[in-house]
Amino acid sequence: MSSSAPVIPTPATRFVRACLRQPVDRPPVWFLRQAGRYMREYMEVRRHHSLLEICKRPEIAAEVTITAAEKLDVDAAIIFADLLLPLECMGLDFEFQAGEGPVIHKPLRTAADIDALVTTRASELAYVGEAIQKVVAHFHDRIGIIGFCGAPFTLASYMIEGGGSRNYIETKKIMYRQPDAWSKLLDKLVIVLREFAAQQVAAGADVIQIFDSWAGALAIPDYRDFVLPITRTLVREVQSLGVPVIYFGVDTASLLPAMRETGADVLGLDWRTPLDKAWRELDYSCAVQGNLDPITLFAEPELIRKRVHQILDQAAARPGHIFNLGHGIVPGTPVENVQAVVRFVREYSPAAGEARHG
Ligand code: CP3
């Protein structure tokens, strides 16, 4: 924990309390990608609007956020937006192509491309803050409101690769061979992300989640040399706004101790990492969020209940566990199974754990 982090007053929601490892009546639960294509109400909105239109129209983004959180009866709402929105105001245009994911039209390839990136137009992202204000006005302190942004590495990888990637060759080429250009790119990203996060906190976000979705592509020494220092800077700057930070990645089992050094209040765990083992290896020095395999949601309810309760057994009612998936809900997931997970978390009683393992 950063010793310079401000003192945060006793928070109202069990979600924020859990982020700060304060005692709660039961573990809070929410889902990565809880507003998305598996949900009929979202698909109905999507028939009339593109993804970017939804993000940029605060009344629609707020409606989609609220509908999902109400329907699932979760303890936190993540604002409907996308990781890539800041690219536009830095001068990189992109689009979402059906079935292909994001496509950046002119990916970064040279130091000159990085020099040309703009850092003074973050105010153009104000529509996300406006959507947050509407969500806060709806829920008040009933549930936690999560703002989010991408982490420097994951955003840089999209900017350089031009979309998703398997081996991150172009990204790692710049990282290894042009370290000055690499650090300039990450510095520029942090200027924009800091301001974007500040807008979201000013609008009422209780917590900021920083998505380093693809950090798991990095070897530990590369993460430490090329990514950890600037990520730590971003985490500290966001914490200095007065909110806890959740830092999330996938395939990160071996990276977790290094990710912990960012000083984030909460680390996201994917499902390949047993929650008890990961938390012990972190010396319980931060809160953890996770870690059901999102594809478990396609199983029969009895198996889902068993897996949910096994995770809660592993957390052992220790303060600082937020129940979630190890990654986002995928299209085609039965919504009633997502709702069932919320019930399984609520009904859980730690005392029954021994019987399950017995
Ligand atoms: O409730 C929510 O979580 C929805 C808000 C949200 C979206 N994107 C909307 C979205 C959030 C938190 C994100 C974050 C995001 N975006 C990440 C990090 C999260 C993670 O999964 O690790 C990443 C890597 C992106 C970039 C992105 N956006 C990709 C790779 C894709 C295409 C892949 C896909 O799932 O189709 C998107 C599109 C996207 N962003 C969708 C949604 C609901 C689905 C597409 C659609 O509605 O047309």
Boltz pocket constraint, residues with backbone or C-beta under 6 A from the ligand:
constraints:
  - pocket:
      binder: B
      contacts: [[A, 31], [A, 32], [A, 33], [A, 34], [A, 35], [A, 36], [A, 37], [A, 46], [A, 51], [A, 78], [A, 79], [A, 80], [A, 81], [A, 82], [A, 83], [A, 84], [A, 96], [A, 100], [A, 101], [A, 102], [A, 148], [A, 164], [A, 211], [A, 213], [A, 328]]
      max_distance: 6.0
